[in-house]
Amino acid sequence: MARKTFVLMTFIVIAALLASCATPTPQIIRETVVVEKPVEKVVQQTVVVEKEKVVKETVVVKETTVVEKEKVVVATPVPKKVVEFAGFYPVDAPYGKEFRLVGYRLEQENPECKFVYSEYPGAEAYKAVTLRAQEGDPVDIDAGGGTSLAPGGGELWKSGLYYDLAKDMKTPAYGQTGGTWLDTFNAAAQKQMIIGESVGSIPYQQTQIILWYNTDHYTKYNLKPPKTWDELMANCETLKKNGISCIGGGGFNGYIGYWYDMILFRLMGNDAQYALYNRTDPKYKWTDPEPVKAAEMLVEMIDKGYTVDGYVGGDFTANQVAYFTGKATHIFIGTWLMGEMKDSIPKDFKQAVIYFPTVKGYEDKTPYEAAFGFINSLGLYKPGTKAKQQHSTECAVKFAKLFTSQEVQTQLVKALDFVSTIKGVPGPENIPGVGELLSGMKLWFPAFQNLSYTAPELRSKSWDNAALLAAKQLTPKQFAEKMQKDWDEFFSRQK
C-alpha cells in the first residue's frame, strides 16, 4: 500500500532591520514546537476472503508534525557610558596612539564603556579644556597639567571642577584583589597627589633631575658612588688629577640653579625650604646660615676647578656633549637628557644614576633617597551639568586604574621611554637603574626645588642670581642679600 504523508508547515516571517544605535534592534528567536495532530489514513487491507467477499477496514493512525515558529523579541539597547580623554598629543603621535590603545582595551574589558580621544594639542590646549569644564561640559580625563591638578597646588583644583579620588584610592588597583590603588604609586607620585584627605590627580609619568655618572671612569679610577657631598668632592679631586672634569652640565642658568637648590634642600630640608621660597613663615630668610652656606659650597666646587669648561656662561648642549664624550664624569640633569642627546651618545657609553648626595652633619634634614622633578598627571573632572553626552566617572576611574597598572605602564615605558610613577615598573633601558632608584625613593618635591609653587618672576630671579653667583659677580653673602631683597620686593606687592 502506498503511504501518503501530509505535513503541515507554518512560517511567520518578520523582516525589519533597524540600523540606528538609538533605535531598538529586533532580535529573531527561533522556536521549535512539537504538535501532535491526528491524521486519518485509510489503509486498505484484505482481512478475510470469504465467499469472494472482500472486507475493508479503516485504521486511524496518529502522526507527529514538526512546526517551526519565529518569535520577534525587541531588545532595548543599553546606552554606552562615554569616557572622553583630552589628549594633549596629536591623535597619531606616539603618545596619542599608545593612550588610544589603552582606551580600546578598556572598551573590550568593559563593554558598557566607550572611549573617546579628543585631541587638544598646542599652547592653548589647557585653556580650551578648562573652558569646557567651566561651561558645564567637561571632558572626563585631563591628560596633563601635573602640578595644577594637585590639591592645593594650583587654581584648577581650587576651582572645584575636579573629582576627588580619595575613596577610589582606597580600593584595590587594577588586577589586584587586596591592597590599595594608592600604595602602587611611588613616593614622588604620592607627594603630588595628596593634601589633607583629598587626592586630586593620578600621576603616571615623571621627569626626575638626578645625578648621572660615567661608570667607566668610576671603574678605571676605583671610585665609589658617593652618598655624601664630601665623598663626591673627593672623587672630583681624583678625577681632576687625571685630567677629567668632575662636573658637567651648567651653561643654562637653570641648570646651575638646580645645583644650588639641591644643596640648599640638603641643608634645610623640604618644609623649611618651601617656607623660604614661598614666604609661608617669615622666620626663614635668605640671609640665614643655610642659604649662605649653600652658595659657598657651589662657589667652592667651581673655584677648585671641578667643573667642565663652559659650566658658567657656556652652551648647555655643549656641556652635555662633554659628558657623553668622557670629558666630564657627572651631570645633574633631568631624565629628558637621553631624548635630547640620543644622536650624540656613543654606542659604547656606559652610565648609571644616583641620588644627589647629602651633606655631612645635615643628614637628618632629608633622607638620602630623595629627588625632585616634574610629574605628568591625569585629572578627572566632575560630571558637567550641561554635558552633551552621557559621561561616566565610573568608567573614567576604570580607565585610570588600567592605565596605571604595572602591566600597561611597563608597555608604555618600552614604547615611549618615559619614567613611570608606579612601583615595580622598570625604567627605560637607556637609563640604567632609574626604575629601581625611584621605586626606593622616600621623599620627592616638585621642580624647581619648591620654586614650582612660586611666581615665574621669582623663579627667573632665583636662576639669574645663581648664575651671577657662579660667575663671581656676587659673593655668597651678596647673593643671599639680593635674594632677600628680591623676595621682599615681590611679596610687598602681593595682597
Phi, psi and omega in degrees: 000140177278131178260123178257130182250127177251115181247127181263120179243126180240127180238129174245116186242125173237117182242103178217118179252124180247116188268351183276141178289342180271350182258133180308136182259119180295141173241127182262122180248124179270133178239138175256121183245128179264122182240124175266120185232123178291131178236123181277123179240140178258118179246116180270121181231140173271114184265308182222135171253108185225118182052045178057031178249124180264125178259123179258138182239135177262129181242130177266123181242134177269131176241150178262126179251130179264124180240125176266130178244152175243123180251133180263121178244125180266115180261133178275117182294146178271124181299140177288145176265118188279136169243102181265122184253118178276100182269126180268019174236145176306149187300329182259005175287161181308316179294316179302317180296315183294320179295322179293325178299321177295320178297320179292327176292323176304315180297320181295320184273344180224084186302339180282348183258142176237122182268133178232123178261112179257119185280124178227062180280167175101169185294333184266010186301312183297320180295319181296317180292318179296319179299319177302317180294318180295331180274000175093008178231067185282159165289172178271323184229128176260123189270012181203197177083027186335289186295324183292343179268346182289136179305126179081350185266354181192166183292332181298317179292318182294340180292343180081009182275343185266149180279134178275120185268011186305313181293319181295325182292343178275352180269164181297152176286173181301132177077004180245152179252347180226177181073187181237154176300319182302321184292347179279348180269145179283177186298326178299313181295315182297326177297325181284328190279322199250140163210125184065233181259004186257153172232115189251354182209166180234090181295138178230339182220137179231146173246110185259143174261111189227167180267117179262149176214152180280112185289332177296320177297318181295322179290314183297322185254014174056049180260155176245142178304127186280143172250344179237161179298319180299321178294321177296316180294326177294318176298320179299321180296318178298315181296320180299318180296337179259015174076024181240134175289136182280317189246121174257193182087206181077206183080287176285133186298333178296324180291323174295322177299325177301318180297313180297313183300319183287323175299315180296323176302316180293332181274327187256328190090160188296311187295316180293320180294320177300317180296323179293311183294327188251006177054041177273346176217109186295350181288340179271128181229155180292339180272005176293163183303321185294312177299324178291317180298320179299320178295320179296320181294321179295314181295320180299319179300320180286316183298329181281359177078027181273349184264154181289153176301131181092001177301321175253117175083000181268184179275129186290332176293319177297324177298320180290322177297320179302322178294313184286345177260011173082010178277341177225146185266326183239153172211134181252102189202174184278167180291355174289349184307316185293324178290320181292323191249016186302330181278352183247003185267119177300145183297330182266009181288132182240136182209170175210172182231147178219168174287156174296136187293152175279176181244131182301130182093350180235016183299335181285348182284324181214148172288150178301324183280068182223145179205169178224163182172208182240154178224135171263134186229157167266141174236137180256124177279152171289156178302142181272150180281344181236034182296137181275345177229164177279103181269162184221112174295325179301313179292327178296319177295320178299318177299313182298321178294316178297315183298324183262014176288155179303319182299308183291319180297323177297319177296318181294322178299317180294321184280326189242355179061031177261168180262124185275156176266000185267132180298142176085354178273126181293153176281173177302146182297334182276001174233081185303127173086356185290327179297313178294322180300313185281334176294331180266008182295139179252340180211138178222150176215152186284142173292146008259096177044059182073357176285345182296339181266358180262174178288148177306328179301316180290324178300314180295318179297320180297313179296315181297319180294323178295322178294320177295323177298312182295330180275004179065024173273348172226137171281164177307319180292317179295322177301312181297320180293321179292320177299317179297318180297316180297319180292317179299317182294319182293311185287341176290339179269355181269151180285000000 
